[in-house]
Amino acid sequence: MLAATEAHAAVTVVGPSSLGTWQPFFVDSTVTQAHSAIGGTTFVAGPAGQPSGTGSAHLVTSPEHGAGGTGLRSTGFAGTPLSAITTLTYATHVAQTTSARFPYLRLTLDLDGDGRRDDEIFFEPADQAMPALGVVPQAAPQVSTWQTWNARAGAWRSHGRLAGFPPRERMFTLDAIVAGAPAARIVNASDGTGGMRIVSGDVASDASFDGNVDALTFDAGSGATTYDFEPEAVAPPPPVQGRSAVITPVSGTVTVTLPGQPARDLRDVGENLPLGTVIDATRGKVAITTAANPGGTPQTAVFYDGAFTVFQRVGPRAITDINLRSLRFRALCGSTTRAVTRAAMGSPILRAARRRPRSRKVVASLWGDGKGRFRTKGRNSAATVRGTRWLTQERCDGTLTRVAHGVVSVKVKRTGKVVTVTGGHSYLARR
């Protein structure tokens, strides 16, 4: 269940120039900012095997400043009811720790709705191997390996007497905490600091810590989001003609399905993906960049309001084919193969049925906007653009091409005829 949830999580890249609501912090035992030379939180590449992207957040404390700790905090979860959280996971990789403590989660809570801090709860990996009664145990913390922690299903401790619970003496599930404090919400502290924190695993003044965190996944009912900590947003490598395309989200939500893999959301920075990848832009816009020639000259067009796959041959003037996905065509429109065969054999009833107008029901649509050697392909025609904005629509009665502006050449598959469609006009290649 966890793997299925994360596979469809939206990915938000967090790095030095794209912190969003996140903020690295590093404080010493007197709660003052400490110099980065003796520790702190930075964004780095690796360690290898990280669950998302190519980097992570690196948490380091030295013995002189271990008491304050270091980590990341976010103000973006304020107001979230504790009861609404359905997914809360994160991953750790620890190289050095002077105790069994690993990076832990810390939530600041408002219990009575006044918007002020009333208590804090902690999820610590060291507690999960022998958790509270009724909680499924998780793996014991291990150094030099990535581990993913399910905080939503794990055991938590409280800082104060949360809902009458003794502070830090017992462990409770989030469900038990919600049952005792049903109004509990995440709240930011009065100084504006975040209501959710990921904190290094040591607090003793003589302790040192060196570890990494990545892929915090959170869902409170509106869809899971994975926060992918990266050293910087790195552009994907350029496309290779006949092999790959660079797929970059423009707006909304775009999912991709690579051959043999489950569907997932496209990364914010874009990705170089193999041809044949299924791209679903029914709820967003996506830019497709391919190599116009074997030398790699890029060409880009934007597509939206539909699902499709990308194919391309190799050659000096190779066309990039954008193939509409119309998987429900037969279910919505029926199959006429048998009817056409019987009509050809002389059935007058079926000949008459074949002459009746077909339904204009829309099965699939796709808008395109751009120029270059791009061609959208439906069941009955292929539309090659000359720099334009156009709609390809799969209907029960045929494939419709409508041009908003510019010029499109439509080739009818059944006859081979080529029709030039200009802005403000459309053409239906009949089924």
Buried (B, 14 or more C-beta within 10 A) or exposed (E): EEEEBBEEBBBBBBBEEBEEBBBBBBBBBEEEEBEEEBBBBBBBBBBEEBBBBEBBBBBBBBBBBBBBBBBBBBBBBBBBBBBBBEBBBBBBBBEEBBEBBBBBBBBBBBBEEEEEBBBBBBBBBBBBEEBBEEBEEBEEBEBEEBBBBBBBBBBBBBBBEBBEBEEEEBBBBBBBBBEBBEBBBBBBBEEEBBBBBBBBBBBBEEBBBBBBBBBBBBBBEEEBBBBBBBBBBBEBEBBBBBEBBBBBBBEEBBBBBBEEEEEBBBBBBBBBBEBBBBBBBBEBBBBBBBBBBEEEEEBBBBBBBBBBBBBBEEEEEBBBBBBBBBEEBEEBBEEBEEBEEBBEEEBEEBBEEBEEEBEEEEBBBBBBBBEBBBBBBBBBBBBBBBBBBBBBBBBBBBBBBBBEEBBBBBBBBEEEEEBEBEBEEBBBBBB
